[in-house]
Amino acid sequence: MPIRIDAALRQARERVDAVDAELLLAHVLGKSRSWLFAHGDDALDAQAEGEFAALLERRVSGQPAAYLTGRRGFWRFDLQVTPATLVPRPETELLVELALARLPADQPLRVADLGTGSGAIALALAFERPRARVIATDASTAALAVAEANARELKLANVDFRHGAWCEPLGDERFDLIASNPPYITQDDPHLAALRFEPRTALASGIDGLDDIRSIVAESPSHLGPRGWLLLEHGHDQGQAVRALLAHAGFIEVETAVDLEGRERVTLGHRPD
């Protein structure tokens, strides 16, 4: 006997996060999550039930729901994601908010997003500041392909993508703001096991997790104009270390912002006049 949508979801929620269960079934049916709630009495046909069951097994194995559906919500968008990119996290929206507060909407500013991945940060800034020119870099050609596809889908023409590590693709250009959500997990962190389906090179960065942040802090001053800002996302226990790195590199007004859970998440500072 066919199973109803509400019953299928009820069973799935016993095995995976409720939102993930809803996203996976909505993906199988080509519908929205709200549609599921309005059609809970509808029956699943055998094909949809089988596809849903297969996706559930993959989610139980640890594969992110975003990779299974190929989509992830971030800022105002629904972005394409693949295993070549990190899954965008809600806490990274804090970085976007802090950057926007330092980017006047009425000026033709230049912005760089280092290690763009799916393009989440760069696309959010390009969307909210249409007069800005945003350059997004990444060492992964596969990740850049995803980011470029997202830009085309969103019809954002004020963002360009360049291949290379951190500031290397920026040449001798200078920017009003550089933002990055680089790898910052320690190479032996036990939490990496739970993140095994995401690209390790986008997650871990040396014995203390700060190798890539050190590179960005060292490289970015020569790519920032007077009073140009640098904003870095980092781990909850790295704020003090990142503040010290920025101060040592000559940044001023260095501070760390906390996320919605009160954890230190983004450190920022600017070049002197």
N, C-alpha and C positions, 0 to 999 in steps of 0.2 A: 504494500500500500504506500502511495507517495507520501512523503513527509511534508508538513507545512513549513513555511518560512519561519514562523515564530518558534516552532519546535526545533528546527535545525539550528537556529541561532542560540536557543537555550542550551542545547547540547554542546555547541561549539564554545560557548562562554565558560563552560566547565573545564575547558582544556587550554584556552588562550585568552588573552586580554579581550574584553568585550568590544572595544573599538576595532581591534584587529579582526575579530570575527565578522563584524558588520562590514568592514572595508572589503574583506575577501569575498563575501557573498555578493555584495553590491558589484564588485568587479566581475564576478562570474556572470551575473545577470545583466550587466551593462546598465545598471540603475544607480540611483543615489541612495545613501543611507536613509534619508527621510522616506524614500519610496518603500523601503523594506518595512518600516514601521506602519505605513498605511496599508500594506498588503500582507500582513502577517498571516492571514488565513489562506493565502494562495498556496498551492502545492508546487513543490519543485519537481521538475521532470527528471528522469533518470540521468540524463546527461549532465544537467546542472548539479545534481546531487553528487555525482561522481567527481566532477571537477572541483567542487567545493571541498569534498573529502580529501582530495589529493593536495590541495593548497593548505588545508589545515595540518596535514601531516608534515608538510615542509615547514610550516610556521612552528610547529611543536619541536622540530629538529633545530630550531634557532634561526632560520632564515628570516630576515626582516620582512614585515608585511609590505613595505615599500618596494622591495625587490620583486615580490610576488605579483604586485599589481602594476609595477612600473611607474608609480606616481607617489608624490609626497607633497602635502600642503606646507607652504612656507610663506609668511607675510600675507600678501593678497593673492597668491598664486597657487596653482596646482602644477608642480614641476615634474618633468620626467626624471627618473633616477635609474641607475643601473649598478651592478656590482663594481663598476669602474669608479664610482663616486661614493663618498660618504652619504648616509641618509641625513638630510638637514634636520637639525634639532630645534625645538622651540626656543631654547635659551639663546641661540644665536641671533634671534630677533632683537635681543638687547643691544648687540653690537650695531645692528642696523639703526636702531633708535638713537644711540649715542652719536653715530656718524651723521645722521640727518640733522641733529641739533647743532652740528658744527658746519653744515653746508647750507648757506643761505639759498633759498629757492630762486632768487632773482638774479643770480650771478652765474656766468659761464665758467664753472670750476672744473678742475681736473682731478679725477679720483682713480686710485688703483686698488684692486682686490687681489691679493696674493694667495695662490692656492685655491682657485675659485671652485673646483669640484663641479657640482651641478650648476653652478652659476648663481646660487641663491642670494648671496650678499650683493654681488655686482648687479644683478637684475633688479633687486629691490631698490638699490640706490639709483639706478638708471631710471626706473619707473617713477620714483618720487621726486627726482631732480632732473627733469627732461632737458634742462639747459646745461647740465654737466656732461662731460665726456668721461666715460668710465673705461678703464683698461683692466681686463681680467687675465691673470696669468695662471698657468698650471704646468707642472712637469709631465703630466700624463696627457698624451694625445687623445686617449679614449675618453678621459674626463672632459677635455675641451670640446669634443664632439657632442657630448651630452649638453654642455652649457650652451654651445652655439645653437643646438636644436631648440633649447628652451627659449633663447632670445628670439629666434625666428617665430616660434609659436606665439610669443607674447608681442611680436611686432615692435621690438625695441631696437631702434636704429642708432642709439647713442652709446652703445657698448661695443668694444672690440676685444678680441681674444688673441692671446699670444702664448706661444709654447716656450716653456723654460722655467727654471727654479727661481722662486721668489722674485727678487728685483732684477735679475739678469735680463729679462726681455724688455725692461724699461729703457735701456740705452742710456742716453744722457738727459732724458726728460725729467721734469720736476712736477710735483703734484701738490695740491692743496690738502689732500688727505690720503693716507694709505691705511687700508684695513685688512685684517687677515684672521682667519680661524685656522691656524696651523696645527699639525700634530703636536700633542702635548702630554701624552700618556707615557709613563716610564716603560722601558722595553721589557721589563719583567713583571708588569702589573698583572695580577691574576684576573682582572676584569677583561683582559684582552680575549680570553677564551670565549666569553659570551658575545664578543664582537667579531668572531672569526670569519664571518661572511663578508665583512667590510674590508676595504683595502688597508692592509697593515701599515703601508707607507704613509697613509693619511691619518694614522692614529698615533703611532709610537714614535718617539724622538729621543733616543739615547737613554742613558742610565738614570737621568733625573727628569726626563721629558722636556727639557728646555733647549735641546740642540738647535732645532729649527727657529725657535723664538730668538735665540742668540744671533743666528744668521740674519734674520729680518731686522733686528735692532741695529746690528752693525752696518747693514747695507742701506737701510732706508734714509738716513740723514742726507746722503748725497742725492736723493730723489725727492726731497721735500723742499718747498719754497719757504720763505720766511713765515713763521708761525704755522707751518704745515703740521698737521696732526698725524699721529700714529696710534691706531687702535688695535689691540690684540686680545683675542679670546684665549683663555687658559683654564687650567684646572683649579678647583676650589681651594687648593692648598698652595698655589703658586703665586698668589698676588704679591707677597712681600719680595720674592725673588725677581719677579718681572718689574716691579717698581724700581728695584735697585739697578737692574739692567738699563732701564730707560734713563734713570738719573745719571748713571755713569757715562752714557752716550751723549749727554748734554741736553736731554729733553727737560722741559720745565712744566710746572703745574701738573705734575704726574699724580694720578689718582686711580683708584680701582673702584668700579661699580659692581654692585651685587645683583644677582638675579632674583626672581620672584621667591625663591626659597631662602634668600638671605645669604647665599654663597658668593664669595668673590669670583667674578666671572670675566670681566673685561678691564684691562688696564690701558690707560691712555695718557698721552702727553704731547706737547708740541714743541717745535723748534723755536728758538728765540727769534726776535725781530731781525 
